[in-house]
Amino acid sequence: MYIIGVDAGGTKTLLALYDQDGNKLNETVMESCHYMRVGASGMGRILKEGVNTLCQKQGISPRDIVLSLGLAGYGREEKVRRMLEEALKAAFPETKLILHNDVETALEGAFLGGDGLMLIAGTGSIAFLKQGDEVKRCGGWGYAFGDEGSAYWIAKKLLEVFAKEDDGRLEKTALHGLLLERLNLSQGADLITYVMKDMQNDRNQVARLAVLAGEAAALGDPMALLIYEEAAKELAALANTLVKGIEKPVPLAVYGGVFQAGHWILKPLKAHLAENLQLVEPKAPPEYGAYLFSKKG
């Protein structure tokens, strides 16, 4: 029997094929299968394509695998859980399924099943704390009224600053010229068409603009640095809320595209974290966390 561990976040879907002992044999990356983006049936279709790709490479059948998934958006709402479970059963009628939230699998991988706190800032933002058999969460409310400190949140702040600088409500900084150049805009007003038409106001595409905040910060742009400071405060609040009343040291691992900005986000984050939170490197990736859940049955 083989195990396919899946990290299905808001930006991409990574499927890794493992043997019984946890040795990775192969992997494939698909587009995001988040149900809010492609629907429940679209989720099943994308996952089925990824599973078939791995099975064909290994010369096995979907009947020969356990499919352990970490799904963004799975877990909090019972109606959503049932919808996703039904879609997956329809897509994989002959396959054993194990379902968790994508943060749970990231947490499991980061600490190899042990205790710790996982802070994720990708397209969205959320934190999970595991202590023994108890798991608590903070954040994960979605981009409409949550996901503070996420890539989408940072990108939106970046665009807000650009608009204010273009109007003259704020003094122009390096950020303004950088966006004009990177997005190939003739004038500031072209940003509206770029976001609403060219990007179709798609959350994932907008979130990808967050990397420009890092470029602006590298130029010493004060507004970009302020955006990272505010993002760090919001992300630290997620982690700090979960360790209120805990005096002993708690290991904290971070995961997600926002942290690819390196010290621009990590330096202010460390400054705002509770004293008992100790930043550590994840021991394994989320897809391996999904594999570990498969061994628990």
C-alpha positions, 0 to 999 in steps of 0.5 A: 500500500502506498500513501499520497500526502496532499498539501492543498492550500489556496495557491497550489496543490502539492501531491507526494507519493510515499511508501509505507516507511515514509520514503518519498517516491515522487511528487506533482504540483497542480493548480489550487483546488480550493473549493471557493475557487473551483467548486467542490467538483473542480476540487475532485477533478484536480485531485483526481488528475494529480493522483492519476499522474502519480499512480501512472508514474509508479505503475499502480492503481488508485485502489493501491493508495491511501489518500491523506489530504490537508485541505484549505477551508476544511474543518470549521463549517459542517456544511462545507465538510460534508460537501467536500467529503461527498465530492471526494468520495465521488472522485475516489470511490475505491480509495481510502480517504483521510481528511484534515485542514491544511494547517493541521497537516502543516502542524503535524509535519512541522513537529512530526506529530509533537506539540507546537504552534504553526503560523501560516501566512500564504494567500490567507493567514491562520495559526494552530496550537497543538498540546497533546490531543488538544488543537486550538486555532486562531484566524482563518476567517477569509479575505473578506473580513480576515486573513490579516498579514496574509499575502492578499492582505499585504498586496491590498495594502500595497495597492491602497498606498499606491492609489493614495500616492497617485492621488497625492494623499500620500507623498510618492515613494519608491513603491509608486514607480516600482508598481508602474514599472513591474505592472507595465502601467502607463499611468496610475489609473491603469491599475484599476483595469489591471486588477479588475480586468486583467487579473479579474480581481482574483484573490490568488493573482492579487496575492502574488503582488505581495512580493513587490512589497519586498522589492520596495522594502529592499529599496528602503521604501518607508511605506513598504516597511510599514506594511510589513510592520503592520502585517507582523503585528497581525500575525503575531497576534494570532500566535500570541492569542493561542499561548495566553496563560501558557508560561512554558516555552512553545516552539513556533514554526512559520509557513507560507509565501509571506515568509519568503520575504525573509527578514522584512517580515521575520524581524518585526514578527520576532519583535511582536511575539510573546516571550515564550514563543521560540521560532524554529524551523519546520521538521518536515513539510505539510505533505509529510504531515498528511503522510503521518496522519495516514499512519494514525489510521 
